[in-house]
Amino acid sequence: MVSQDLINFKNFLKDEYEKRIKEYEKKIEEELAEIAASKALEFEKKAEEIKGHRLEQLRERLDLIKLKAVKAGKDAVANAANEVFCEAREMAEKITLNARANSANYSFMLDKLLEEALEVLSCECGTIWLLPEEEKLLASLPVGFRLAIAERDDQWGGPVVTDEEEEKVVENTVRGRFERLSPIILQRIGAIMSPLMEKIERS
């Protein structure tokens, strides 16, 4: 009888042990599943953060590329505008040089430039400054004015006229006239290039 009780007790202990082991295993499995789920969520969150960060970096890079492209486009338009202005300047200089090659034409042009300058100066005596080679092309020296040779670095030609005290100065050189026209030329070039600039801005 005693032995049977002992056997029963052993069996009870064994059953209880197996039951506890199964409970413990289940608990561990549940905890592991919970940890795994938590880690999966953490991993997913981290992946989203990385993705968001990468997308932000990509947006920043694309914005920078766009800014560089817009700047390059604007620079190209500005360079083209500058080239057009330089070509206009070169053309004006070439026309002047061609006119100077024909002494009769240039003499007429010089007289007209001088006439305009004297009208603006509005005085009865003074000095007319010309380039050395222009002296002989002047049709006649206006009464009350003396002739002087100008030391200028440009070869465009044309008169600079001063009053007797050299307080009033009128520059009616070809170069001076072109420079006074430059803002208008640049404004017209700008008006032509403006739609291109706007198109670049919108792109």
N, CA, C and O of each residue as an XYZ file, in Angstrom:
812
protein
N       0.826     -1.195      0.000
C       0.000      0.000      0.000
C       0.859      1.243      0.000
O       0.616      2.230     -0.694
N       1.882      1.125      0.829
C       2.779      2.263      0.957
C       3.455      2.509     -0.368
O       3.621      3.646     -0.810
N       3.838      1.423     -0.985
C       4.525      1.579     -2.259
C       3.613      2.185     -3.303
O       4.062      2.981     -4.128
N       2.335      1.825     -3.283
C       1.395      2.381     -4.245
C       1.227      3.881     -4.028
O       1.168      4.648     -4.989
N       1.151      4.293     -2.781
C       1.052      5.731     -2.448
C       2.265      6.479     -2.949
O       2.174      7.602     -3.446
N       3.397      5.828     -2.803
C       4.659      6.441     -3.242
C       4.667      6.597     -4.762
O       5.103      7.606     -5.316
N       4.159      5.538     -5.406
C       4.107      5.575     -6.879
C       3.147      6.675     -7.331
O       3.430      7.448     -8.247
N       1.976      6.712     -6.636
C       0.995      7.754     -6.977
C       1.560      9.156     -6.757
O       1.351     10.062     -7.564
N       2.269      9.312     -5.664
C       2.869     10.604     -5.339
C       3.904     11.006     -6.396
O       3.984     12.163     -6.808
N       4.686     10.018     -6.817
C       5.702     10.267     -7.850
C       5.031     10.675     -9.160
O       5.455     11.599     -9.854
N       3.961      9.937     -9.461
C       3.224     10.250    -10.690
C       2.618     11.655    -10.627
O       2.619     12.402    -11.606
N       2.101     11.987     -9.443
C       1.528     13.325     -9.256
C       2.604     14.404     -9.459
O       2.386     15.413    -10.129
N       3.757     14.152     -8.860
C       4.881     15.104     -8.999
C       5.308     15.232    -10.464
O       5.579     16.326    -10.959
N       5.359     14.091    -11.132
C       5.772     14.086    -12.547
C       4.765     14.871    -13.397
O       5.129     15.689    -14.242
N       3.469     14.583    -13.131
C       2.419     15.291    -13.887
C       2.467     16.798    -13.626
O       2.357     17.624    -14.532
N       2.639     17.110    -12.327
C       2.708     18.527    -11.930
C       3.915     19.211    -12.577
O       3.841     20.355    -13.026
N       5.023     18.476    -12.607
C       6.279     19.010    -13.174
C       6.086     19.290    -14.676
O       6.449     20.352    -15.181
N       5.498     18.295    -15.370
C       5.271     18.448    -16.809
C       4.303     19.590    -17.097
O       4.459     20.347    -18.055
N       3.268     19.685    -16.204
C       2.298     20.763    -16.357
C       2.982     22.119    -16.201
O       2.765     23.035    -16.994
N       3.817     22.229    -15.160
C       4.540     23.488    -14.908
C       5.502     23.812    -16.051
O       5.636     24.963    -16.468
N       6.166     22.766    -16.546
C       7.106     22.961    -17.658
C       6.365     23.499    -18.872
O       6.828     24.429    -19.532
N       5.210     22.907    -19.164
C       4.412     23.349    -20.318
C       3.943     24.787    -20.140
O       3.963     25.583    -21.079
N       3.515     25.110    -18.899
C       3.095     26.480    -18.613
C       4.269     27.460    -18.803
O       4.129     28.535    -19.386
N       5.419     27.037    -18.288
C       6.614     27.880    -18.381
C       7.030     28.064    -19.848
O       7.384     29.159    -20.283
N       6.973     26.929    -20.606
C       7.300     26.988    -22.040
C       6.341     27.922    -22.780
O       6.748     28.712    -23.631
N       5.045     27.808    -22.429
C       4.033     28.664    -23.066
C       4.296     30.138    -22.745
O       4.197     31.015    -23.603
N       4.639     30.374    -21.461
C       4.916     31.746    -21.029
C       6.120     32.311    -21.785
O       6.115     33.456    -22.238
N       7.165     31.457    -21.906
C       8.367     31.888    -22.632
C       8.035     32.171    -24.094
O       8.488     33.162    -24.666
N       7.234     31.280    -24.691
C       6.831     31.471    -26.097
C       6.053     32.778    -26.281
O       6.261     33.513    -27.247
N       5.151     33.047    -25.330
C       4.360     34.283    -25.393
C       5.247     35.517    -25.261
O       5.096     36.502    -25.984
N       6.192     35.426    -24.296
C       7.121     36.552    -24.085
C       8.002     36.774    -25.314
O       8.251     37.903    -25.736
N       8.473     35.631    -25.882
C       9.299     35.733    -27.098
C       8.507     36.326    -28.257
O       9.015     37.151    -29.017
N       7.224     35.883    -28.381
C       6.361     36.418    -29.450
C       6.140     37.912    -29.245
O       6.147     38.689    -30.199
N       5.941     38.307    -27.967
C       5.743     39.727    -27.647
C       6.995     40.539    -27.968
O       6.917     41.633    -28.526
N       8.167     39.972    -27.599
C       9.449     40.644    -27.897
C       9.643     40.757    -29.402
O      10.048     41.797    -29.920
N       9.337     39.641    -30.104
C       9.487     39.630    -31.564
C       8.578     40.678    -32.205
O       8.990     41.409    -33.106
N       7.331     40.737    -31.723
C       6.381     41.719    -32.265
C       6.866     43.139    -31.980
O       6.799     44.022    -32.835
N       7.359     43.333    -30.747
C       7.875     44.658    -30.360
C       9.073     45.044    -31.224
O       9.189     46.181    -31.681
N       9.960     44.073    -31.435
C      11.156     44.330    -32.258
C      10.764     44.595    -33.712
O      11.359     45.430    -34.393
N       9.734     43.852    -34.171
C       9.272     44.055    -35.550
C       8.722     45.473    -35.718
O       8.992     46.150    -36.711
N       7.936     45.907    -34.711
C       7.399     47.278    -34.749
C       8.517     48.307    -34.686
O       8.506     49.314    -35.394
N       9.488     48.024    -33.815
C      10.641     48.925    -33.676
C      11.429     48.991    -34.990
O      11.844     50.058    -35.442
N      11.616     47.804    -35.583
C      12.343     47.731    -36.858
C      11.576     48.488    -37.948
O      12.157     49.236    -38.734
N      10.252     48.272    -37.973
C       9.407     48.935    -38.970
C       9.459     50.458    -38.793
O       9.545     51.208    -39.767
N       9.405     50.895    -37.537
C       9.473     52.329    -37.227
C      10.820     52.898    -37.671
O      10.904     53.970    -38.271
N      11.874     52.135    -37.351
C      13.227     52.574    -37.731
C      13.357     52.641    -39.250
O      13.943     53.574    -39.798
N      12.793     51.624    -39.922
C      12.837     51.588    -41.391
C      12.109     52.797    -41.973
O      12.572     53.397    -42.943
N      10.959     53.156    -41.375
C      10.194     54.324    -41.825
C      10.981     55.615    -41.613
O      10.971     56.519    -42.449
N      11.675     55.671    -40.447
C      12.512     56.842    -40.150
C      13.622     56.986    -41.182
O      13.879     58.075    -41.697
N      14.282     55.851    -41.476
C      15.374     55.854    -42.460
C      14.843     56.251    -43.836
O      15.454     57.043    -44.554
N      13.676     55.674    -44.186
C      13.049     55.974    -45.476
C      12.710     57.466    -45.562
O      12.976     58.126    -46.567
N      12.110     57.981    -44.467
C      11.772     59.411    -44.418
C      13.000     60.287    -44.532
O      12.999     61.297    -45.236
N      14.056     59.885    -43.825
C      15.314     60.643    -43.869
C      15.916     60.622    -45.273
O      16.385     61.639    -45.785
N      15.888     59.429    -45.882
C      16.422     59.302    -47.248
C      15.602     60.124    -48.246
O      16.154     60.762    -49.142
N      14.278     60.099    -48.076
C      13.407     60.877    -48.960
C      13.679     62.376    -48.805
O      13.693     63.124    -49.783
N      13.894     62.799    -47.552
C      14.211     64.207    -47.282
C      15.540     64.583    -47.939
O      15.677     65.648    -48.542
N      16.523     63.670    -47.803
C      17.823     63.894    -48.451
C      17.658     63.982    -49.967
O      18.259     64.832    -50.625
N      16.825     63.079    -50.508
C      16.587     63.065    -51.949
C      15.910     64.360    -52.397
O      16.275     64.934    -53.423
N      14.912     64.823    -51.614
C      14.236     66.090    -51.930
C      15.211     67.256    -51.904
O      15.205     68.116    -52.785
N      16.057     67.264    -50.861
C      17.058     68.334    -50.746
C      18.014     68.314    -51.938
O      18.377     69.353    -52.490
N      18.413     67.083    -52.318
C      19.327     66.946    -53.457
C      18.670     67.407    -54.752
O      19.286     68.088    -55.572
N      17.388     67.016    -54.920
C      16.653     67.437    -56.121
C      16.452     68.950    -56.151
O      16.546     69.583    -57.203
N      16.171     69.525    -54.962
C      16.014     70.988    -54.867
C      17.319     71.686    -55.243
O      17.323     72.703    -55.936
N      18.440     71.105    -54.760
C      19.756     71.683    -55.065
C      20.052     71.580    -56.552
O      20.564     72.520    -57.159
N      19.723     70.417    -57.141
C      19.923     70.225    -58.585
C      19.080     71.237    -59.367
O      19.538     71.815    -60.353
N      17.833     71.440    -58.905
C      16.946     72.399    -59.576
C      17.524     73.811    -59.475
O      17.564     74.547    -60.461
N      17.974     74.181    -58.262
C      18.569     75.509    -58.073
C      19.770     75.708    -58.976
O      19.939     76.765    -59.585
N      20.617     74.661    -59.058
C      21.808     74.743    -59.919
C      21.408     74.871    -61.388
O      22.009     75.627    -62.151
N      20.365     74.104    -61.768
C      19.891     74.153    -63.164
C      19.319     75.530    -63.491
O      19.571     76.082    -64.562
N      18.536     76.083    -62.542
C      17.955     77.423    -62.739
C      19.063     78.457    -62.845
O      19.026     79.331    -63.711
N      20.059     78.354    -61.954
C      21.181     79.303    -61.977
C      21.956     79.191    -63.289
O      22.328     80.193    -63.900
N      22.190     77.931    -63.709
C      22.914     77.719    -64.974
C      22.123     78.308    -66.143
O      22.697     78.914    -67.048
N      20.783     78.120    -66.113
C      19.932     78.681    -67.168
C      19.977     80.192    -67.176
O      20.100     80.812    -68.233
N      19.876     80.795    -65.980
C      19.927     82.255    -65.869
C      21.292     82.792    -66.319
O      21.382     83.809    -67.007
N      22.347     82.081    -65.912
C      23.703     82.493    -66.324
C      23.847     82.443    -67.842
O      24.454     83.320    -68.456
N      23.272     81.389    -68.432
C      23.350     81.242    -69.897
C      22.629     82.393    -70.594
O      23.127     82.942    -71.577
N      21.439     82.757    -70.071
C      20.673     83.863    -70.656
C      21.424     85.183    -70.460
O      21.509     86.004    -71.374
N      21.974     85.374    -69.237
C      22.725     86.604    -68.950
C      23.959     86.712    -69.852
O      24.279     87.790    -70.353
N      24.646     85.587    -70.050
C      25.824     85.572    -70.933
C      25.429     85.881    -72.374
O      26.122     86.615    -73.079
N      24.298     85.305    -72.801
C      23.805     85.568    -74.163
C      23.466     87.052    -74.324
O      23.779     87.663    -75.346
N      22.815     87.631    -73.287
C      22.465     89.060    -73.325
C      23.728     89.914    -73.403
O      23.784     90.898    -74.141
N      24.731     89.524    -72.636
C      26.000     90.259    -72.640
C      26.684     90.157    -74.003
O      27.270     91.123    -74.490
N      26.599     88.971    -74.610
C      27.188     88.778    -75.948
C      26.494     89.662    -76.977
O      27.144     90.252    -77.840
N      25.160     89.747    -76.879
C      24.394     90.595    -77.812
C      24.827     92.050    -77.654
O      25.025     92.760    -78.640
N      24.972     92.491    -76.389
C      25.386     93.877    -76.129
C      26.797     94.121    -76.680
O      27.054     95.149    -77.306
N      27.705     93.174    -76.443
C      29.087     93.301    -76.935
C      29.117     93.345    -78.467
O      29.895     94.086    -79.068
N      28.248     92.530    -79.083
C      28.166     92.525    -80.553
C      27.662     93.875    -81.069
O      28.145     94.382    -82.081
N      26.683     94.449    -80.360
C      26.162     95.767    -80.745
C      27.260     96.818    -80.627
O      27.391     97.699    -81.476
N      28.042     96.710    -79.565
C      29.148     97.662    -79.345
C      30.207     97.520    -80.441
O      30.691     98.506    -80.997
N      30.553     96.252    -80.736
C      31.548     95.989    -81.789
C      31.050     96.495    -83.143
O      31.816     97.039    -83.938
N      29.746     96.305    -83.390
C      29.164     96.756    -84.655
C      29.250     98.281    -84.767
O      29.598     98.822    -85.817
N      28.923     98.968    -83.650
C      28.995    100.435    -83.646
C      30.427    100.907    -83.893
O      30.664    101.865    -84.629
N      31.363    100.221    -83.270
C      32.780    100.578    -83.449
C      33.216    100.319    -84.893
O      33.942    101.117    -85.486
N      32.764     99.195    -85.448
C      33.118     98.841    -86.830
C      32.548     99.858    -87.822
O      33.223    100.272    -88.764
N      31.266    100.260    -87.587
C      30.642    101.266    -88.459
C      31.437    102.563    -88.421
O      31.660    103.203    -89.449
N      31.864    102.942    -87.206
C      32.660    104.173    -87.037
C      33.989    104.069    -87.784
O      34.400    104.995    -88.484
N      34.649    102.928    -87.622
C      35.947    102.730    -88.294
C      35.781    102.727    -89.812
O      36.613    103.267    -90.541
N      34.680    102.102    -90.280
C      34.407    102.097    -91.729
C      34.142    103.513    -92.235
O      34.568    103.889    -93.327
N      33.425    104.294    -91.411
C      33.139    105.683    -91.792
C      34.439    106.491    -91.862
O      34.608    107.347    -92.729
N      35.339    106.203    -90.942
C      36.614    106.933    -90.919
C      37.491    106.569    -92.115
O      38.378    107.328    -92.505
N      37.228    105.399    -92.686
C      38.011    104.994    -93.863
C      37.657    105.859    -95.071
O      38.462    106.009    -95.989
N      36.458    106.421    -95.066
C      36.027    107.328    -96.139
C      36.037    108.748    -95.566
O      35.138    109.134    -94.818
N      37.062    109.513    -95.929
C      37.271    110.833    -95.318
C      36.090    111.784    -95.541
O      35.773    112.584    -94.661
N      35.444    111.708    -96.691
C      34.307    112.596    -96.970
C      33.145    112.288    -96.032
O      32.538    113.198    -95.467
N      32.837    110.994    -95.869
C      31.757    110.588    -94.964
C      32.068    110.971    -93.523
O      31.227    111.491    -92.790
N      33.316    110.690    -93.151
C      33.687    110.950    -91.756
C      33.716    112.448    -91.470
O      33.332    112.883    -90.384
N      34.165    113.228    -92.431
C      34.196    114.688    -92.282
C      32.779    115.215    -92.052
O      32.569    116.092    -91.213
N      31.811    114.681    -92.794
C      30.403    115.073    -92.642
C      29.898    114.692    -91.243
O      29.243    115.486    -90.569
N      30.218    113.457    -90.822
C      29.793    112.974    -89.507
C      30.403    113.819    -88.390
O      29.729    114.169    -87.421
N      31.688    114.141    -88.541
C      32.397    114.955    -87.550
C      31.780    116.336    -87.420
O      31.603    116.843    -86.312
N      31.450    116.948    -88.561
C      30.812    118.276    -88.547
C      29.465    118.233    -87.824
O      29.134    119.144    -87.065
N      28.694    117.175    -88.062
C      27.387    117.034    -87.420
C      27.532    116.861    -85.903
O      26.791    117.461    -85.124
N      28.504    116.027    -85.499
C      28.751    115.806    -84.067
C      29.176    117.109    -83.388
O      28.745    117.408    -82.275
N      30.032    117.883    -84.074
C      30.500    119.161    -83.534
C      29.348    120.162    -83.439
O      29.230    120.900    -82.460
N      28.520    120.175    -84.448
C      27.367    121.083    -84.465
C      26.445    120.812    -83.274
O      25.988    121.739    -82.605
N      26.182    119.538    -83.023
C      25.342    119.154    -81.881
C      25.984    119.562    -80.559
O      25.316    120.086    -79.667
N      27.296    119.314    -80.443
C      28.017    119.636    -79.198
C      27.995    121.135    -78.915
O      27.772    121.546    -77.776
N      28.225    121.960    -79.951
C      28.235    123.417    -79.781
C      26.848    123.934    -79.403
O      26.713    124.894    -78.644
N      25.824    123.283    -79.946
C      24.448    123.677    -79.625
C      24.153    123.430    -78.145
O      23.506    124.245    -77.488
N      24.639    122.288    -77.624
C      24.436    121.947    -76.212
C      25.288    122.857    -75.326
O      24.833    123.310    -74.275
N      26.533    123.122    -75.756
C      27.448    123.958    -74.963
C      26.912    125.388    -74.843
O      26.997    126.008    -73.783
N      26.368    125.890    -75.928
C      25.724    127.211    -75.950
C      26.623    128.326    -75.397
O      26.270    129.014    -74.439
N      27.785    128.482    -76.023
C      28.645    129.618    -75.691
C      29.420    130.030    -76.949
O      29.476    129.275    -77.920
N      30.017    131.224    -76.930
C      30.604    131.785    -78.145
C      32.082    131.496    -78.318
O      32.632    131.736    -79.393
N      32.732    130.992    -77.298
C      34.155    130.646    -77.443
C      34.516    129.488    -76.525
O      33.849    129.216    -75.527
N      35.591    128.822    -76.902
C      36.017    127.660    -76.123
C      37.035    126.846    -76.888
O      37.745    127.359    -77.752
N      37.096    125.545    -76.551
C      38.088    124.654    -77.156
C      37.407    123.411    -77.705
O      36.516    122.834    -77.081
N      37.853    123.017    -78.893
C      37.367    121.785    -79.519
C      38.503    120.772    -79.475
O      39.578    120.996    -80.031
N      38.245    119.650    -78.802
C      39.250    118.602    -78.661
C      38.946    117.475    -79.649
O      37.861    116.894    -79.639
N      39.932    117.181    -80.506
C      39.793    116.114    -81.500
C      40.992    115.178    -81.431
O      42.044    115.521    -80.891
N      40.805    113.986    -81.992
C      41.946    113.068    -82.132
C      42.887    113.626    -83.204
O      42.436    114.354    -84.088
N      44.174    113.306    -83.148
C      45.150    113.881    -84.094
C      44.744    113.778    -85.566
O      44.889    114.740    -86.320
N      44.231    112.598    -85.977
C      43.895    112.389    -87.395
C      42.599    113.083    -87.804
O      42.278    113.139    -88.991
N      41.845    113.615    -86.830
C      40.576    114.262    -87.151
C      40.735    115.750    -87.506
O      39.851    116.350    -88.118
N      41.860    116.323    -87.117
C      42.078    117.759    -87.305
C      41.892    118.180    -88.762
O      41.223    119.171    -89.055
N      42.492    117.411    -89.666
C      42.431    117.759    -91.091
C      41.065    117.473    -91.721
O      40.775    117.941    -92.822
N      40.213    116.687    -91.004
C      38.897    116.324    -91.544
C      37.813    117.337    -91.169
O      36.713    117.304    -91.719
N      38.125    118.230    -90.236
C      37.152    119.237    -89.834
C      36.978    120.261    -90.945
O      37.945    120.889    -91.376
N      35.758    120.428    -91.402
C      35.509    121.322    -92.550
C      35.942    122.749    -92.243
O      36.639    123.381    -93.038
N      35.529    123.246    -91.095
C      35.941    124.609    -90.710
C      35.882    124.752    -89.200
O      35.084    124.093    -88.534
N      36.727    125.611    -88.670
C      36.775    125.840    -87.232
C      35.802    126.969    -86.887
O      35.929    128.068    -87.427
N      34.850    126.725    -86.013
C      33.881    127.771    -85.665
C      34.574    129.002    -85.056
O      35.563    128.881    -84.333
N      34.044    130.152    -85.356
C      34.604    131.415    -84.858
C      34.554    131.421    -83.330
O      33.554    131.042    -82.720
N      35.660    131.860    -82.731
C      35.739    131.964    -81.261
C      36.247    130.691    -80.605
O      36.457    130.670    -79.392
N      36.448    129.639    -81.370
C      36.921    128.371    -80.802
C      38.320    128.041    -81.319
O      38.664    128.311    -82.469
N      39.099    127.455    -80.439
C      40.425    127.003    -80.850
C      40.429    125.471    -80.882
O      39.595    124.820    -80.253
N      41.356    124.932    -81.606
C      41.446    123.475    -81.762
C      42.558    122.939    -80.866
O      43.631    123.535    -80.766
N      42.293    121.818    -80.222
C      43.306    121.155    -79.388
C      43.280    119.660    -79.686
O      42.246    119.094    -80.040
N      44.434    119.043    -79.534
C      44.547    117.600    -79.800
C      44.274    116.844    -78.498
O      44.900    117.102    -77.470
N      43.331    115.910    -78.565
C      42.945    115.118    -77.390
C      43.815    113.868    -77.273
O      44.124    113.208    -78.265
N      44.186    113.573    -76.071
C      44.921    112.330    -75.792
C      43.932    111.343    -75.174
O      43.818    111.244    -73.953
N      43.229    110.625    -76.026
C      42.247    109.642    -75.556
C      42.684    108.251    -75.993
O      43.361    108.082    -77.007
N      42.286    107.269    -75.213
C      42.687    105.897    -75.544
C      41.715    105.217    -76.502
O      41.988    104.113    -76.974
N      40.576    105.862    -76.799
C      39.639    105.222    -77.729
C      39.882    105.715    -79.161
O      40.408    106.807    -79.375
N      39.498    104.909    -80.107
C      39.678    105.256    -81.525
C      38.337    105.473    -82.221
O      38.246    105.421    -83.447
N      37.305    105.715    -81.427
C      35.982    105.896    -82.012
C      35.867    107.275    -82.655
O      35.202    107.454    -83.676
N      36.522    108.223    -82.040
C      36.512    109.578    -82.586
C      35.320    110.400    -82.160
O      34.411    109.927    -81.478
N      35.357    111.688    -82.602
C      34.293    112.621    -82.258
C      34.821    113.710    -81.336
O      35.853    113.533    -80.687
N      34.112    114.842    -81.276
C      34.611    115.994    -80.526
C      34.214    116.016    -79.050
O      33.170    115.505    -78.647
N      35.108    116.639    -78.260
C      34.789    117.042    -76.894
C      34.964    118.550    -76.893
O      36.025    119.054    -77.263
N      33.940    119.268    -76.483
C      33.977    120.732    -76.540
C      33.852    121.303    -75.136
O      33.024    120.857    -74.341
N      34.696    122.308    -74.838
C      34.628    122.966    -73.527
C      34.479    124.477    -73.729
O      34.833    125.017    -74.777
N      33.948    125.140    -72.706
C      33.904    126.600    -72.775
C      35.310    127.141    -72.500
O      36.241    126.372    -72.260
N      35.454    128.457    -72.535
C      36.784    129.072    -72.406
C      37.442    128.734    -71.067
O      38.654    128.531    -71.007
N      36.660    128.674    -70.011
C      37.209    128.378    -68.666
C      37.314    126.862    -68.406
O      37.804    126.433    -67.361
N      36.852    126.076    -69.365
C      36.818    124.607    -69.259
C      36.003    124.137    -68.054
O      36.314    123.127    -67.421
N      34.947    124.906    -67.758
C      34.043    124.521    -66.672
C      32.887    123.680    -67.222
O      32.412    122.745    -66.578
N      32.454    124.043    -68.428
C      31.398    123.267    -69.083
C      32.041    122.351    -70.114
O      32.864    122.788    -70.918
N      31.666    121.095    -70.086
C      32.232    120.104    -71.017
C      31.091    119.350    -71.689
O      30.181    118.848    -71.030
N      31.162    119.283    -73.008
C      30.183    118.489    -73.764
C      30.957    117.454    -74.566
O      31.744    117.783    -75.453
N      30.710    116.193    -74.228
C      31.368    115.102    -74.965
C      30.370    114.548    -75.965
O      29.361    113.949    -75.594
N      30.668    114.757    -77.234
C      29.796    114.203    -78.265
C      30.607    113.249    -79.153
O      30.480    113.235    -80.377
N      31.439    112.461    -78.483
C      32.210    111.447    -79.211
C      31.284    110.291    -79.561
O      30.216    110.135    -78.969
N      31.702    109.491    -80.519
C      30.883    108.328    -80.919
C      30.766    107.368    -79.740
O      29.700    106.812    -79.474
N      31.871    107.187    -79.048
C      31.874    106.292    -77.882
C      30.941    106.830    -76.792
O      30.176    106.077    -76.190
N      31.013    108.146    -76.548
C      30.150    108.764    -75.542
C      28.681    108.590    -75.879
O      27.855    108.314    -75.009
N      28.370    108.757    -77.163
C      26.979    108.593    -77.602
C      26.515    107.144    -77.402
O      25.392    106.890    -76.967
N      27.408    106.203    -77.731
C      27.051    104.791    -77.550
C      26.819    104.493    -76.068
O      25.875    103.787    -75.714
N      27.676    105.027    -75.210
C      27.538    104.786    -73.770
C      26.234    105.390    -73.232
O      25.615    104.829    -72.329
N      25.820    106.534    -73.789
C      24.556    107.130    -73.362
C      23.367    106.301    -73.854
O      22.308    106.280    -73.228
N      23.563    105.623    -74.980
C      22.504    104.750    -75.517
C      22.496    103.370    -74.854
O      21.509    102.640    -74.940
N      23.597    103.021    -74.196
C      23.753    101.675    -73.616
C      22.588    101.255    -72.723
O      22.106    100.130    -72.859
N      22.105    102.127    -71.800
C      20.970    101.697    -70.955
C      19.738    101.310    -71.771
O      19.026    100.369    -71.422
N      19.491    102.044    -72.860
C      18.328    101.729    -73.710
C      18.546    100.390    -74.414
O      17.640     99.562    -74.497
N      19.771    100.195    -74.922
C      20.103     98.927    -75.598
C      19.941     97.767    -74.622
O      19.347     96.741    -74.953
N      20.481     97.944    -73.405
C      20.383     96.885    -72.388
C      18.934     96.620    -71.997
O      18.543     95.477    -71.762
N      18.143     97.687    -71.929
C      16.724     97.542    -71.600
C      15.996     96.731    -72.666
O      15.161     95.884    -72.349
N      16.313     96.993    -73.925
C      15.668     96.247    -75.023
C      16.107     94.790    -75.037
O      15.303     93.889    -75.277
N      17.387     94.572    -74.778
C      17.883     93.186    -74.699
C      17.187     92.473    -73.546
O      16.774     91.320    -73.672
N      17.062     93.183    -72.407
C      16.388     92.619    -71.229
C      14.948     92.253    -71.517
O      14.458     91.220    -71.062
N      14.268     93.105    -72.278
C      12.863     92.837    -72.621
C      12.732     91.572    -73.468
O      11.759     90.828    -73.346
N      13.722     91.339    -74.325
C      13.712     90.135    -75.171
C      14.029     88.898    -74.335
O      13.428     87.840    -74.523
N      14.990     89.043    -73.400
C      15.446     87.897    -72.600
C      14.524     87.586    -71.418
O      14.553     86.478    -70.883
N      13.709     88.558    -71.012
C      12.858     88.400    -69.819
C      11.942     87.168    -69.879
O      11.861     86.438    -68.892
N      11.245     86.909    -71.010
C      10.401     85.703    -71.066
C      11.194     84.414    -70.853
O      10.690     83.459    -70.264
N      12.431     84.394    -71.334
C      13.274     83.210    -71.140
C      13.582     83.013    -69.659
O      13.544     81.895    -69.144
N      13.890     84.128    -68.981
C      14.176     84.077    -67.534
C      12.953     83.550    -66.769
O      13.074     82.724    -65.864
N      11.770     84.052    -67.160
C      10.529     83.621    -66.496
C      10.269     82.140    -66.735
O       9.826     81.430    -65.832
N      10.541     81.682    -67.933
C      10.352     80.257    -68.266
C      11.281     79.383    -67.438
O      10.892     78.315    -66.965
N      12.517     79.848    -67.268
C      13.497     79.100    -66.433
C      13.023     79.048    -65.005
O      13.112     78.004    -64.360
N      12.509     80.179    -64.486
C      12.002     80.260    -63.112
C      10.863     79.256    -62.878
O      10.787     78.614    -61.831
N       9.974     79.137    -63.888
C       8.799     78.254    -63.743
C       9.152     76.788    -63.864
O       8.421     75.932    -63.367
N      10.267     76.484    -64.518
C      10.598     75.065    -64.767
C      11.045     74.353    -63.504
O      11.356     73.162    -63.544
